[in-house]
Amino acid sequence: DAFPAGAASRTILGKVEIVLLRTASDAFRVECWRSFSDYVFTFLSEAARDAAA
């Protein structure tokens, strides 16, 4: 597995630098600066809505 549970990576989500952690085989955690939290939440919410459509 290229990104197994317990792995972490710094990356860009939209316009924000985040830390992406894989906490389990089916779960992830996204960390970002608090000042970007509304942007990241909206970005992920819209992506989830688009994926469900």
N, C-alpha and C positions, 0 to 999 in steps of 0.2 A: 504494500500500500504506500503510495507516494506521500500521503499526509495522514499518518495514523493517529489514533486517539492519543492525546498527550502532546501532540506537535503544536507548534506556534510559528507564526510568520508575520512580519510587518509587510503591509501592502497598501495600495491605494484603493479606496472605495469611492467612486465618483470623484470628488475633489478633496477628499480627506484621507490623511494617513491613519490607518487603523492597525491594531494587532488582532489577528484572527487565530483563535485557539480551537482545536478540535477536542472537545471534552469527552466525547464518546463516539462510537461508530456512527451514530445518527444525530449528534448534537454538536453545535458550534457556539462559541462565545465571541462577541465582537467588542473590542475595547477601543475607545477614542477619547480625545479631550472632551471634557464636559461642555465646553462652548460649541462643539460640533454635534452634540447628541441629538438635537432636534433634526438637523439635516440628515444624519445617519438613520435615525428612526424613520423619517419620511421616505428616504431612499429605499430602505429595506421593505417598508410597508407597500410602496408602489410596486416594487419588484415582485413581492409575494402575490399581490392582486393581479398583476399581469400574468404571472405563471399559472394562476388558478383559472384564468379566463380561457 
